[in-house]
Amino acid sequence: MFLALTAKPFMDLATRALVSEHLFIITERAMKQPLHAMLSRREREIMDVLYQTGGTSAHGIRKALSTTPSHSTVRTQLRVLEHKGYIRREPQRIPQLFRPVVPRHMAGTQELERLVRTFFSDSVHAVIMALLSGHAGRVADQELEDIGRIVGRLRKERRLTAAAIRNGG
Protein backbone atom coordinates (compact mmCIF):
# COMPACT_ATOMS: atom_id res chain seq x y z
CA MET A 1 0.00 0.00 0.00
CA PHE A 2 2.63 2.54 1.02
CA LEU A 3 5.16 1.47 -1.59
CA ALA A 4 2.74 2.44 -4.33
CA LEU A 5 2.72 5.99 -2.93
CA THR A 6 6.47 6.43 -3.38
CA ALA A 7 6.07 7.03 -7.11
CA LYS A 8 3.57 9.88 -6.58
CA PRO A 9 5.36 13.23 -6.99
CA PHE A 10 2.44 15.21 -5.50
CA MET A 11 2.74 13.85 -1.94
CA ASP A 12 2.85 16.37 0.88
CA LEU A 13 5.67 16.27 3.44
CA ALA A 14 3.64 14.38 6.06
CA THR A 15 2.76 11.66 3.56
CA ARG A 16 6.37 11.46 2.36
CA ALA A 17 7.55 11.08 5.97
CA LEU A 18 5.03 8.28 6.54
CA VAL A 19 6.09 6.52 3.34
CA SER A 20 9.74 7.00 4.25
CA GLU A 21 9.20 5.43 7.68
CA HIS A 22 7.39 2.46 6.16
CA LEU A 23 10.15 2.02 3.60
CA PHE A 24 12.69 2.01 6.44
CA ILE A 25 10.68 -0.68 8.25
CA ILE A 26 10.38 -2.74 5.07
CA THR A 27 14.08 -2.27 4.30
CA GLU A 28 15.00 -3.30 7.83
CA ARG A 29 12.75 -6.37 7.52
CA ALA A 30 14.34 -7.22 4.15
CA MET A 31 17.82 -6.92 5.67
CA LYS A 32 16.91 -9.30 8.49
CA GLN A 33 15.33 -11.90 6.20
CA PRO A 34 17.79 -13.92 4.14
CA LEU A 35 16.99 -13.69 0.43
CA HIS A 36 16.75 -17.43 -0.07
CA ALA A 37 14.02 -17.75 2.57
CA MET A 38 11.63 -15.19 1.14
CA LEU A 39 12.00 -15.41 -2.63
CA SER A 40 11.06 -17.80 -5.40
CA ARG A 41 13.76 -19.20 -7.67
CA ARG A 42 13.00 -16.60 -10.38
CA GLU A 43 12.94 -13.76 -7.84
CA ARG A 44 16.34 -14.86 -6.51
CA GLU A 45 17.65 -14.98 -10.06
CA ILE A 46 16.42 -11.41 -10.67
CA MET A 47 18.02 -10.27 -7.41
CA ASP A 48 21.29 -11.92 -8.47
CA VAL A 49 21.21 -9.93 -11.73
CA LEU A 50 20.51 -6.71 -9.83
CA TYR A 51 23.37 -7.34 -7.39
CA GLN A 52 25.76 -8.28 -10.20
CA THR A 53 24.92 -5.18 -12.25
CA GLY A 54 24.23 -2.75 -9.42
CA GLY A 55 20.88 -2.04 -11.04
CA THR A 56 19.44 -2.33 -14.52
CA SER A 57 16.29 -2.02 -16.61
CA ALA A 58 13.61 -4.68 -17.03
CA HIS A 59 15.04 -5.38 -20.48
CA GLY A 60 18.54 -5.83 -19.02
CA ILE A 61 17.18 -8.22 -16.41
CA ARG A 62 15.25 -10.20 -19.02
CA LYS A 63 18.37 -10.61 -21.18
CA ALA A 64 20.46 -11.79 -18.20
CA LEU A 65 18.06 -14.49 -16.97
CA SER A 66 18.83 -18.16 -17.64
CA THR A 67 15.59 -18.55 -19.60
CA THR A 68 13.91 -15.71 -21.44
CA PRO A 69 10.51 -15.02 -19.89
CA SER A 70 8.10 -12.60 -21.53
CA HIS A 71 8.49 -8.90 -20.85
CA SER A 72 5.22 -8.85 -18.89
CA THR A 73 6.41 -11.75 -16.70
CA VAL A 74 9.58 -9.85 -15.81
CA ARG A 75 7.55 -6.69 -15.08
CA THR A 76 5.19 -8.69 -12.83
CA GLN A 77 8.11 -10.22 -10.93
CA LEU A 78 9.64 -6.75 -10.51
CA ARG A 79 6.36 -5.40 -9.10
CA VAL A 80 6.23 -8.32 -6.65
CA LEU A 81 9.83 -7.72 -5.55
CA GLU A 82 9.11 -4.01 -5.15
CA HIS A 83 6.00 -4.77 -3.11
CA LYS A 84 7.99 -7.15 -0.87
CA GLY A 85 10.48 -4.34 -0.28
CA TYR A 86 13.51 -5.96 -1.94
CA ILE A 87 13.91 -3.54 -4.85
CA ARG A 88 13.15 0.04 -5.69
CA ARG A 89 12.72 1.62 -9.06
CA GLU A 90 13.85 4.96 -10.32
CA PRO A 91 10.83 6.07 -12.34
CA GLN A 92 12.43 9.36 -13.41
CA ARG A 93 14.89 7.42 -15.55
CA ILE A 94 13.96 6.15 -18.98
CA PRO A 95 14.13 3.22 -19.16
CA GLN A 96 13.27 2.70 -15.51
CA LEU A 97 16.16 1.44 -13.46
CA PHE A 98 15.64 -1.19 -10.76
CA ARG A 99 18.03 -1.49 -7.80
CA PRO A 100 18.21 -3.70 -4.69
CA VAL A 101 17.14 -2.02 -1.45
CA VAL A 102 19.63 -3.91 0.73
CA PRO A 103 23.22 -2.91 -0.15
CA ARG A 104 25.28 -5.56 -1.92
CA HIS A 105 27.80 -5.97 0.91
CA MET A 106 25.03 -6.57 3.47
CA ALA A 107 23.21 -9.08 1.27
CA GLY A 108 26.54 -10.77 0.52
CA THR A 109 27.33 -11.05 4.22
CA GLN A 110 23.90 -12.60 4.90
CA GLU A 111 24.32 -15.12 2.10
CA LEU A 112 27.88 -15.95 3.15
CA GLU A 113 26.74 -16.59 6.72
CA ARG A 114 24.01 -18.88 5.37
CA LEU A 115 26.53 -20.78 3.22
CA VAL A 116 28.95 -21.18 6.12
CA ARG A 117 26.16 -22.45 8.36
CA THR A 118 24.53 -24.71 5.76
CA PHE A 119 27.43 -26.21 3.86
CA PHE A 120 30.42 -25.86 6.21
CA SER A 121 28.87 -26.62 9.62
CA ASP A 122 29.61 -23.08 10.83
CA SER A 123 33.35 -23.65 10.32
CA VAL A 124 35.33 -20.64 9.08
CA HIS A 125 38.33 -22.94 8.74
CA ALA A 126 36.44 -25.24 6.36
CA VAL A 127 35.34 -22.29 4.21
CA ILE A 128 38.85 -20.84 3.98
CA MET A 129 40.35 -24.24 3.18
CA ALA A 130 37.75 -24.85 0.47
CA LEU A 131 38.32 -21.43 -1.06
CA LEU A 132 42.10 -21.56 -0.98
CA SER A 133 42.44 -25.15 -2.16
CA GLY A 134 39.94 -24.70 -4.98
CA HIS A 135 41.30 -21.37 -6.18
CA ALA A 136 44.99 -21.51 -5.30
CA GLY A 137 46.11 -20.44 -8.76
CA ARG A 138 43.77 -17.44 -8.74
CA VAL A 139 44.89 -15.97 -5.41
CA ALA A 140 47.33 -13.12 -6.01
CA ASP A 141 50.38 -12.61 -3.81
CA GLN A 142 48.92 -9.34 -2.49
CA GLU A 143 45.72 -11.16 -1.49
CA LEU A 144 47.75 -13.79 0.38
CA GLU A 145 49.63 -11.00 2.19
CA ASP A 146 46.30 -9.37 3.11
CA ILE A 147 45.03 -12.71 4.46
CA GLY A 148 48.24 -13.11 6.47
CA ARG A 149 47.83 -9.63 7.97
CA ILE A 150 44.24 -10.38 8.99
CA VAL A 151 45.31 -13.67 10.60
CA GLY A 152 48.12 -11.84 12.45
CA ARG A 153 45.73 -9.15 13.68
CA LEU A 154 43.24 -11.80 14.88
CA ARG A 155 46.00 -13.62 16.78
CA LYS A 156 47.11 -10.36 18.41
CA GLU A 157 43.52 -9.47 19.40
CA ARG A 158 43.05 -12.96 20.85
CA ARG A 159 46.26 -12.65 22.92
CA LEU A 160 45.24 -9.22 24.21
CA THR A 161 41.77 -10.47 25.13
CA ALA A 162 43.21 -13.51 26.92
CA ALA A 163 45.67 -11.30 28.83
CA ALA A 164 42.88 -8.92 29.86
CA ILE A 165 40.79 -11.83 31.14
CA ARG A 166 43.75 -13.23 33.11
CA ASN A 167 44.40 -9.81 34.65
CA GLY A 168 40.77 -9.46 35.69
CA GLY A 169 39.62 -6.89 33.35
C-alpha positions in Angstrom: 0.0 0.0 0.0 2.6 2.5 1.0 5.2 1.5 -1.6 2.7 2.4 -4.3 2.7 6.0 -2.9 6.5 6.4 -3.4 6.1 7.0 -7.1 3.6 9.9 -6.6 5.4 13.2 -7.0 2.4 15.2 -5.5 2.7 13.9 -1.9 2.8 16.4 0.9 5.7 16.3 3.4 3.6 14.4 6.1 2.8 11.7 3.6 6.4 11.5 2.4 7.5 11.1 6.0 5.0 8.3 6.5 6.1 6.5 3.3 9.7 7.0 4.2 9.2 5.4 7.7 7.4 2.5 6.2 10.2 2.0 3.6 12.7 2.0 6.4 10.7 -0.7 8.3 10.4 -2.7 5.1 14.1 -2.3 4.3 15.0 -3.3 7.8 12.8 -6.4 7.5 14.3 -7.2 4.2 17.8 -6.9 5.7 16.9 -9.3 8.5 15.3 -11.9 6.2 17.8 -13.9 4.1 17.0 -13.7 0.4 16.8 -17.4 -0.1 14.0 -17.7 2.6 11.6 -15.2 1.1 12.0 -15.4 -2.6 11.1 -17.8 -5.4 13.8 -19.2 -7.7 13.0 -16.6 -10.4 12.9 -13.8 -7.8 16.3 -14.9 -6.5 17.7 -15.0 -10.1 16.4 -11.4 -10.7 18.0 -10.3 -7.4 21.3 -11.9 -8.5 21.2 -9.9 -11.7 20.5 -6.7 -9.8 23.4 -7.3 -7.4 25.8 -8.3 -10.2 24.9 -5.2 -12.2 24.2 -2.7 -9.4 20.9 -2.0 -11.0 19.4 -2.3 -14.5 16.3 -2.0 -16.6 13.6 -4.7 -17.0 15.0 -5.4 -20.5 18.5 -5.8 -19.0 17.2 -8.2 -16.4 15.2 -10.2 -19.0 18.4 -10.6 -21.2 20.5 -11.8 -18.2 18.1 -14.5 -17.0 18.8 -18.2 -17.6 15.6 -18.6 -19.6 13.9 -15.7 -21.4 10.5 -15.0 -19.9 8.1 -12.6 -21.5 8.5 -8.9 -20.9 5.2 -8.9 -18.9 6.4 -11.8 -16.7 9.6 -9.8 -15.8 7.6 -6.7 -15.1 5.2 -8.7 -12.8 8.1 -10.2 -10.9 9.6 -6.8 -10.5 6.4 -5.4 -9.1 6.2 -8.3 -6.6 9.8 -7.7 -5.5 9.1 -4.0 -5.1 6.0 -4.8 -3.1 8.0 -7.2 -0.9 10.5 -4.3 -0.3 13.5 -6.0 -1.9 13.9 -3.5 -4.8 13.2 0.0 -5.7 12.7 1.6 -9.1 13.9 5.0 -10.3 10.8 6.1 -12.3 12.4 9.4 -13.4 14.9 7.4 -15.6 14.0 6.1 -19.0 14.1 3.2 -19.2 13.3 2.7 -15.5 16.2 1.4 -13.5 15.6 -1.2 -10.8 18.0 -1.5 -7.8 18.2 -3.7 -4.7 17.1 -2.0 -1.5 19.6 -3.9 0.7 23.2 -2.9 -0.2 25.3 -5.6 -1.9 27.8 -6.0 0.9 25.0 -6.6 3.5 23.2 -9.1 1.3 26.5 -10.8 0.5 27.3 -11.1 4.2 23.9 -12.6 4.9 24.3 -15.1 2.1 27.9 -16.0 3.1 26.7 -16.6 6.7 24.0 -18.9 5.4 26.5 -20.8 3.2 29.0 -21.2 6.1 26.2 -22.4 8.4 24.5 -24.7 5.8 27.4 -26.2 3.9 30.4 -25.9 6.2 28.9 -26.6 9.6 29.6 -23.1 10.8 33.4 -23.6 10.3 35.3 -20.6 9.1 38.3 -22.9 8.7 36.4 -25.2 6.4 35.3 -22.3 4.2 38.8 -20.8 4.0 40.4 -24.2 3.2 37.7 -24.8 0.5 38.3 -21.4 -1.1 42.1 -21.6 -1.0 42.4 -25.1 -2.2 39.9 -24.7 -5.0 41.3 -21.4 -6.2 45.0 -21.5 -5.3 46.1 -20.4 -8.8 43.8 -17.4 -8.7 44.9 -16.0 -5.4 47.3 -13.1 -6.0 50.4 -12.6 -3.8 48.9 -9.3 -2.5 45.7 -11.2 -1.5 47.8 -13.8 0.4 49.6 -11.0 2.2 46.3 -9.4 3.1 45.0 -12.7 4.5 48.2 -13.1 6.5 47.8 -9.6 8.0 44.2 -10.4 9.0 45.3 -13.7 10.6 48.1 -11.8 12.4 45.7 -9.2 13.7 43.2 -11.8 14.9 46.0 -13.6 16.8 47.1 -10.4 18.4 43.5 -9.5 19.4 43.0 -13.0 20.8 46.3 -12.7 22.9 45.2 -9.2 24.2 41.8 -10.5 25.1 43.2 -13.5 26.9 45.7 -11.3 28.8 42.9 -8.9 29.9 40.8 -11.8 31.1 43.7 -13.2 33.1 44.4 -9.8 34.7 40.8 -9.5 35.7 39.6 -6.9 33.4 
